[in-house]
Amino acid sequence: MKPIYTKNAPEPIGPYSQAIQAGNFVFVSGQVGKDPVSGAMKNENIKTEATQVMMNVKNVLEAAGLKMSQIVKTTIFLTNMDDFGQVNEVYGSFFTGNYPARETVQVSRLPLNANIEISVIAGVE
C-alpha cells in the first residue's frame, strides 16, 4: 500500500490518508469543499461547494498520477437530496463520457458541516 498526499487538497482532519494506492487501484478518501490554500469551506452555495469538492478529488488523483477519466466508482454524500440536480450538473462537467459507477446517499450530517462529500476509487492503467 502506498499513501498519496498533495498540498493541493485539504489536509486530513483525522487519522486517514488523502488516498491510498493498493495494487491497481487508488482509493480517495471523502473530500469536502474545503479550500486547500485558505483552509476555508467554500460553501456559499451547493454548486461552489461541489466544484471545490471535485477539484480536491482531481488534485488528489493527479498527485497519484491519475486523471478523472480513470475513476471507476464514486460515492456522493449529500445532506439535502434537493441539491441532487445541481450537484449532478457540476459532477458531470468533470467527465467527458464513460462515467464511473456511482451512488448518491443522503446523510444527516457531514464533517465541517459540509453539504457534500465525495469519495472515489480510480483504476491505475
N, C-alpha and C positions, 0 to 999 in steps of 0.2 A: 504494500500500500504506500502511496506517495501523497502527502498533503500538498494542496495547491494554495498559494497565497498571492494576493496582489494589493497594493495600496490604492488601486483604482476601484475598490469595492469597500464597503464598510467593514471595520474590524468586527470580529465576532463579539457578541455581548455575553457569551458564556463559554463553557469548556467544549468547543467544537471547532472544526476547521471550516474555512470558506468552501472548500471542496476536497474530495479525496479521489485519487485515481486508483482503481483496483482492476487489474487486468486491462481489458479493452474498454472500460467504462470510467467516466468521471461523474461522480455524484456531487452536485452542487447543493449546498445547504440552502434552506429557505432564505430568500433575500427580501428585504423590505425597502421602502422608499427613502432610506437614509442616504444623504449626500456624503460620499467618502471624504470630500475635502473639508466641508464646513462642519460636518457631523450633525447637521440639522435634518429633520424629517421634511421631505418635500411632499406635503400632503394638503396643499391649498385646495386641490380638487382631485377626483379619482384618476383623471387622465394624466395629470402631472405626476401623481404618485406611481401609477402603473408604468409610466415611461421611465422613471428613476429605477424602479424595480427591475425592469427589463435591461436597462443599461448596466446595472450591477451584475445581473446574470451574465450578460455579454462580456463584461470585463473579467469576470472570474473564468469564464470559458477561454477567453483569449490568453489569460495567464497560463492555462493548461495547453495552449497551442491549438485550440479548437475554435470552430465557428458555430453560429446559431443553427446552421443547416445540419449540424451533427447531433442536435438534440433528438433523442428518441422518445422521451417521456417527460411530461410536465405535470406538476400538481399546483393548482391555484387555490389559495385560501382567501375567501372574502368575508368581511364582517357584514356585508349587506349584498344579497344576491340581486338587488335592484341595480347594482353597478355592473352587472354582467355584460351588458351590451357595450358600454364604454370601455371596459377592460378588454373585451374581445377585439374592439377596434384597434386599440394600442398594441395588444399582443400580436395580432395579425400583421401589423406593419413591420414587425421584426423578422418576418419569414417571406420567402418568395414561392412557396409551394412545398409539397411533400411535408405537410405539417406533422409535428410529433403527436403521438398518442397523448391524451390529456384527460384529467378530471378537474372539475371545479367544485369546491365544497364551501358551504357557508359555515363559519365558526363564530362563536360568541365574542372572542377577543383574541388579539394578536400582540406580540411583543412591541414595546414602544408605542402602544395604541395605534399601530398601523391599521390601515383599512384593507390592505392586500399583502400577501406574501406568496412568493413563487419559488418552488424548488424544481430542479431538473436533473435528468440523467442524460448524458451525452455519450455517444459511441466514438471510440478512437479508431480511426481508419488505418 
